[in-house]
Amino acid sequence: MAKLGLSLLLLSSILFIAAARNSADTSFVKASCRITRYPVLCFQCLSSYASTIQQSDRQLALTALSVSLSRARSAAVFSSKLTKVRGLKPREHQAVRDCVENMADTVDRLSHSVQELGHTGKAVSQDFMWHMSNVQTWVSAALTDENTCLDGFAGRFMEGNVKTAVRRRVVEVAQVTSNALALINRFAEKQRH
């Protein structure tokens, strides 16, 4: 009976510590997301990874970047499928094709950024800043690609379901990418000091 009581006490202590740790990790994510342009979206995307992120700015930036890459891949696949839809107006078809190209560039840049950010764990001082500069440049370029995709649907002649569907997905990718860039910039800045 004493062993059972001791086992229950130990188990409840472990659960309490784990819950407290998870709460602190979730609070870290929420507080970190406040610096982004889209803090609610940031927290929605990253809170489920709090136990992986813990309270690491590097892991937070890497996770935000990975989420952005995942969303970009999904948008790229969606855009690619749209090129096969019959009945698109010629301008819509061209805008979608351009968007497929832009989203492929976005995926490529974000993929390189995830890899490059992975190198920062081993890098010191100048090497660290070089890797971070690459990441910041590529993520900024990915944001430009996303906005360029949307530019193809500008004008009142492009109104309709295709524009709405593409815009919804690409805007979300751009917002998540913007948040990732803010968290990357914060991580880089903290490492400088």
N, C-alpha and C positions, 0 to 999 in steps of 0.2 A: 504494500500500500504506500509506503514511504517513497519507493522508487517511482511509482505511478505519479504521485504528487510532485516529486522532483522533476520528472519528465514533462509534466504539464506546465510547471513553472518555467522550465527552460524553453519549451516550445512557445509559450506565450511571450516570453522575453524576446525571443528571436523574431517573432511576428511583429512585436511592438517596434523593435529597432528597424526592421525592414520597412514598416509603414512610415516611420519617422524619416527614414532615409529617402523613400520615394516621395514623400511630401516635400522635403527639402529640394530634391531634384526637380520636381514639378514647379516649385516656386522659382528655382533658378531659370528654368526655361521661360516661365511667364515674365519674370523681371527682364530677362535678356531680350525678349520679343518686343518690349516697350520701345526699344531704339529703332525698330523697323518702321517702314512706311505703312505696313499692313499688319499691325500687332495681333489682331484677332485671328486672322488667317495663319500667321506665324505660329501662334500657340496651338491652333487646331491641327496644324500639320506636324508639329514637333512634340507635343505633350505626350503622345503615346510612346515616344522614344526616350522619355526622361530617365528611365533606369539605365539605359545605355549611355546617354549623354552625361549622366551624373551631374557634376558641376564643372565640366571641362569646356572651356571656350573653344578649344580646337575641335573636340568631338561635336559640339553644337554646330559649328560652322560646317564641318564635314557632313553631318546629318542633314542640315538644311540644303546643302549642295546636292546631296544624294536624292532628297525629295524633289528638288527642282529637276534633276536629270530624269527621274521617273516620270514626272508630269510632262516633261518635254517629249520623252519617247512616246508617251500615250497620245499627245497632240500630233506628233509626226505621223504615227500610224493612222490616226483618224483622218488627217489631211490627205494622206496617200490613198486611203480608201475612197475619199471623195472624188479623186480624179477619175475613178471608174464609173461614177454615177452618170447615167444617161439623162439627157435633158438639161444639162447645164448650159447657160448662155456662154458664148465664146469668151467674153471678158471674165466671167466667173471661173471658167475652166482655167484660163491663164493665171488668174489671181491665186487659185488653189495650187496650181503647179509651182508658181513662184513661192508660195507659202511652204510647200513640201521641201523645196530647196533651202529656204531659210530655216525651217525647223530641223533639217538634217545638219545644217551648220551649227545650230544651237546645241543639238545633242552631241556633236563632235567636240565643241568647245567646253561644254559642261563635263563630258567624259574626261577630257584632258585635265580639267580643273580638279576633279575628284582625285585623279592619280597624283597630280602635282601637290595638292594639299596633303596627301598621304606622305609625301617626302618631307614635309615640315617637321615631322616627329623626330627625325634624325638630324635635321639641319641645325647649324648654329650660326648666329649673328648674320654675317653677310649672305651666306647661303640661304638662310631662312628668308631674308628680305627679298632675295632674288626669286625664290619659289612663290612667295606671297604676291610679288608684283606680277608674275605670270598669271596666277589665279585671278587676281583682280582685273587684269586686262582681258582675259578670256571670258570671265563672267560678264563684264561690261559689254563685250562684243556680242555675247549671247543675247543680252537685253536688246541691243540694237537689231539683231536678227529678228527677234520676236516682234519688235515694233515695225520693222520693214515688212514683215508678213502682213500685218494689219493695214499698212499703207496701201497695199494692193486692192483693198476693199473700200477705199475712200470714194466718196461721191454718192450722189443720190441714185445713180443708175445701178448701183451695186446693192441696193436694199433687198432684203429677202432672207429666206431660211438658211441659205448657204453662208452668207455673211454672218448671220446671228450665231450659227453653230460653230463656225471657225473662231469668231471673235470671242465667244464665251470661253473656249478652251485656251486660246492663246493669251488672252488677258490674264487668266488664272496662272498660266506658266510665267508670264512676265511679273506678276505680283509675287509669286513664290521665289522667282529668281532675284527680284529686287530685295526681298527679305534676306535671302542667302548672302547677297553682296554686302548688305549692311552688317550682318553677323561676321562675315569674313573680314571686313574693314575693322570692326571692333577687335577681333582676335589679333589682327596684324598690329593695330595701335597699342594694344596691351603688351605685346611682345617687345615693342620698341622701348618701352619704359621699364 
